[in-house]
Amino acid sequence: MTPRQAFWRGYLDCAPFIVIVVPYSMLFGVVARDAGLDLLQTMSMTVLVIAGASQFTALALLQDQAPVFIALLAALAVNLRMAMYSAALVPHVGHARLGTRALMAYLMVDQAFAVAVRTYEDHPDMPQSTKVAYYFGCMMLICPVWYGFTLVGALVGQAIPASFSLDFAVPVCFIALTAPLLRSAPHVIAAFVAGGAALAFAWVPWSLGLIIAALMGVFAGGQSELYLTRRRERLGA
């Protein structure tokens, strides 16, 4: 497969997510305008942050009159998943030049990461240049759609009937992203612990329960991975 072919394959592999990204991005445009942001502020946040979950978190906290520091902390905690995404991608695209990697980091979104890392794991013999081209193919479909339909939501949000319930896209999006990546017991344990903790700590003010849940999920996943590794070593001894 040539880099050009890999690019278009990545582009097409991410196409199904458009069904989710369109209402998700429109919803953010609507919510941002309802929260008091003007059009320039809404689009600036979308272009600079380009991370839907953390954008929604920050807006919700600011609407609840939470301190700006708390809003930023919660948004950062939600976005820490990008650091884990980056670590997972280093073995595949870490060879790229600094400028290329910087652009990759900026364009990284949940949907494209999930598709790219799954493809890399299923095709370990894929050449490095092809992996980079595939990555950009994934990103180049999702990102313009996110920008464009955020703008649509910000411009015509008030005209969208409430019966359309665009907010369905948020949980559906993350279920679709997470489910295919739960490939081992530590993955499943981390997901269930984090999900259960998020529900258990939903009462914590300013959505700080999300930070607690994230830390508990990471700890549970790490400890279960360590336990399984030690068990394999004992059995192999």
C-alpha positions as CSV (number, residue, x, y, z in Angstrom):
1,M,0.0,0.0,0.0
2,T,1.4,3.4,-1.0
3,P,1.2,6.4,1.4
4,R,-1.5,7.9,-1.0
5,Q,-3.6,4.8,-0.8
6,A,-3.2,4.7,3.0
7,F,-4.3,8.3,3.3
8,W,-7.6,7.6,1.4
9,R,-8.1,4.4,3.3
10,G,-7.9,6.2,6.6
11,Y,-10.2,8.8,5.2
12,L,-12.8,6.2,4.3
13,D,-12.3,4.2,7.5
14,C,-13.4,7.2,9.6
15,A,-16.4,8.0,7.4
16,P,-18.9,6.1,9.6
17,F,-18.1,8.4,12.5
18,I,-19.6,11.3,10.6
19,V,-23.0,10.1,11.6
20,I,-22.0,10.9,15.2
21,V,-19.7,13.9,14.7
22,V,-22.2,16.0,12.8
23,P,-24.8,16.1,15.7
24,Y,-22.1,16.2,18.3
25,S,-20.4,19.3,16.8
26,M,-23.7,21.0,16.1
27,L,-24.7,20.4,19.7
28,F,-21.5,22.2,20.9
29,G,-22.3,25.2,18.7
30,V,-25.8,25.4,20.2
31,V,-24.6,24.9,23.8
32,A,-21.8,27.5,23.4
33,R,-24.2,30.2,22.1
34,D,-26.7,29.3,24.9
35,A,-23.9,29.7,27.4
36,G,-23.3,33.3,26.2
37,L,-20.3,32.8,23.9
38,D,-20.4,34.9,20.7
39,L,-19.7,33.4,17.3
40,L,-16.0,34.3,17.4
41,Q,-15.5,32.9,20.9
42,T,-17.4,29.7,20.0
43,M,-15.3,29.0,16.9
44,S,-12.0,30.0,18.6
45,M,-12.7,27.5,21.3
46,T,-13.4,24.8,18.8
47,V,-10.4,25.5,16.6
48,L,-7.9,25.9,19.5
49,V,-9.1,23.2,21.8
50,I,-10.6,20.7,19.3
51,A,-11.7,18.3,22.0
52,G,-15.4,18.0,22.4
53,A,-15.6,16.4,25.8
54,S,-13.4,18.9,27.5
55,Q,-15.1,21.8,25.7
56,F,-18.5,20.6,27.0
57,T,-17.1,20.2,30.5
58,A,-15.6,23.7,30.6
59,L,-18.9,25.2,29.3
60,A,-21.0,23.3,31.8
61,L,-18.8,24.4,34.8
62,L,-18.8,28.1,33.6
63,Q,-22.5,28.0,33.4
64,D,-22.7,26.7,36.9
65,Q,-20.6,29.7,38.0
66,A,-17.6,27.5,38.9
67,P,-14.2,29.3,39.3
68,V,-12.3,29.5,36.0
69,F,-9.5,27.5,37.6
70,I,-11.9,24.7,38.4
71,A,-13.3,24.8,34.8
72,L,-9.7,24.6,33.4
73,L,-8.7,21.8,35.8
74,A,-11.7,19.7,34.9
75,A,-11.3,20.2,31.2
76,L,-7.6,19.3,31.5
77,A,-8.5,16.1,33.4
78,V,-10.9,15.1,30.7
79,N,-8.3,15.8,28.1
80,L,-5.6,13.8,29.8
81,R,-6.7,10.9,27.6
82,M,-4.9,12.6,24.8
83,A,-1.6,12.0,26.6
84,M,-2.4,8.3,26.7
85,Y,-3.4,8.4,23.1
86,S,0.0,9.9,22.3
87,A,1.9,7.3,24.2
88,A,0.0,4.5,22.3
89,L,0.9,6.1,19.0
90,V,4.6,6.7,19.6
91,P,5.7,3.2,18.5
92,H,3.9,3.7,15.2
93,V,4.4,7.4,14.2
94,G,7.1,8.5,16.7
95,H,9.7,8.5,14.0
96,A,8.1,11.4,12.2
97,R,9.7,14.9,12.1
98,L,9.0,17.3,15.0
99,G,6.8,19.5,12.9
100,T,4.8,16.6,11.6
101,R,4.3,15.2,15.1
102,A,3.2,18.7,16.3
103,L,0.5,18.8,13.6
104,M,-0.5,15.2,14.4
105,A,-0.9,16.2,18.1
106,Y,-3.1,19.2,17.2
107,L,-5.3,17.2,14.9
108,M,-5.7,14.2,17.3
109,V,-9.4,13.4,18.0
110,D,-10.9,10.4,19.7
111,Q,-12.5,8.9,16.6
112,A,-9.5,9.1,14.4
113,F,-7.2,7.8,17.2
114,A,-9.4,4.7,17.7
115,V,-9.5,3.9,14.0
116,A,-5.7,4.5,13.5
117,V,-4.5,2.5,16.5
118,R,-6.8,-0.4,15.7
119,T,-5.4,-0.5,12.1
120,Y,-1.8,-0.3,13.3
121,E,-2.3,-3.2,15.7
122,D,-4.1,-5.3,13.1
123,H,-1.3,-4.6,10.5
124,P,2.0,-4.6,12.4
125,D,3.9,-4.8,9.1
126,M,2.6,-1.5,7.8
127,P,5.6,0.8,6.8
128,Q,6.2,3.8,8.9
129,S,5.5,6.3,6.1
130,T,2.3,4.6,5.4
131,K,1.2,4.8,9.0
132,V,1.7,8.6,9.0
133,A,-0.3,8.9,5.8
134,Y,-3.1,6.8,7.2
135,Y,-3.2,8.9,10.4
136,F,-3.6,12.1,8.4
137,G,-6.3,10.5,6.3
138,C,-8.2,9.7,9.5
139,M,-7.8,13.2,10.8
140,M,-8.6,15.1,7.6
141,L,-12.2,13.8,7.5
142,I,-13.1,14.3,11.1
143,C,-11.6,17.7,11.9
144,P,-13.2,19.8,9.0
145,V,-16.6,18.3,9.8
146,W,-16.1,19.2,13.5
147,Y,-15.3,22.8,12.6
148,G,-18.0,23.2,9.9
149,F,-20.9,21.8,11.9
150,T,-19.9,23.6,15.1
151,L,-20.3,26.8,12.9
152,V,-23.7,25.5,11.7
153,G,-24.9,24.9,15.3
154,A,-23.7,28.3,16.4
155,L,-25.4,30.0,13.5
156,V,-28.8,28.2,13.4
157,G,-28.9,26.6,16.9
158,Q,-32.0,28.5,18.0
159,A,-33.9,27.2,15.0
160,I,-33.2,23.5,15.7
161,P,-36.3,22.0,17.4
162,A,-35.6,20.6,20.9
163,S,-37.3,17.4,19.8
164,F,-34.3,16.6,17.7
165,S,-32.4,15.8,20.9
166,L,-28.9,16.3,19.5
167,D,-27.4,15.4,22.9
168,F,-27.8,11.7,22.1
169,A,-24.6,11.9,20.1
170,V,-22.4,12.4,23.1
171,P,-22.8,9.0,24.9
172,V,-23.2,7.2,21.6
173,C,-19.9,8.7,20.4
174,F,-17.9,7.5,23.4
175,I,-19.5,4.1,23.5
176,A,-18.6,3.6,19.8
177,L,-15.1,4.7,20.6
178,T,-14.5,2.7,23.7
179,A,-16.1,-0.7,23.0
180,P,-13.7,-1.8,20.3
181,L,-10.6,-0.9,22.4
182,L,-11.6,-3.1,25.4
183,R,-9.4,-6.0,24.3
184,S,-8.0,-7.2,27.6
185,A,-9.0,-7.7,31.2
186,P,-7.2,-4.5,32.4
187,H,-9.0,-2.5,29.8
188,V,-12.4,-3.8,30.9
189,I,-11.5,-3.3,34.6
190,A,-10.4,0.3,34.1
191,A,-13.5,1.1,32.1
192,F,-15.9,-0.4,34.6
193,V,-14.1,1.2,37.6
194,A,-14.0,4.6,36.0
195,G,-17.6,4.4,34.9
196,G,-18.8,3.2,38.3
197,A,-16.8,5.9,40.1
198,A,-18.2,8.6,37.7
199,L,-21.7,7.6,38.8
200,A,-20.8,7.2,42.5
201,F,-19.1,10.6,42.6
202,A,-21.6,12.5,40.4
203,W,-22.6,14.5,43.5
204,V,-19.2,16.1,43.8
205,P,-19.5,19.8,43.0
206,W,-18.2,21.3,39.7
207,S,-17.9,17.8,38.1
208,L,-14.7,17.1,40.1
209,G,-16.0,13.5,40.4
210,L,-14.8,13.0,36.8
211,I,-11.2,13.6,38.0
212,I,-11.6,11.1,40.8
213,A,-13.2,8.6,38.5
214,A,-10.4,9.0,35.9
215,L,-7.7,8.5,38.5
216,M,-9.4,5.4,40.0
217,G,-9.8,3.9,36.5
218,V,-6.1,4.4,35.7
219,F,-5.1,3.0,39.0
220,A,-7.4,-0.1,38.7
221,G,-6.2,-0.8,35.1
222,G,-2.5,-0.4,36.1
223,Q,-2.8,-2.6,39.1
224,S,-4.7,-5.3,37.2
225,E,-2.1,-5.2,34.4
226,L,0.7,-5.5,37.0
227,Y,-1.1,-8.4,38.7
228,L,-1.5,-10.3,35.5
229,T,2.1,-9.7,34.5
230,R,3.4,-11.1,37.8
231,R,1.1,-14.0,37.5
232,R,2.4,-14.9,34.1
233,E,6.0,-14.7,35.4
234,R,5.2,-17.0,38.3
235,L,3.5,-19.5,36.0
236,G,6.4,-19.3,33.5
237,A,9.1,-19.8,36.2
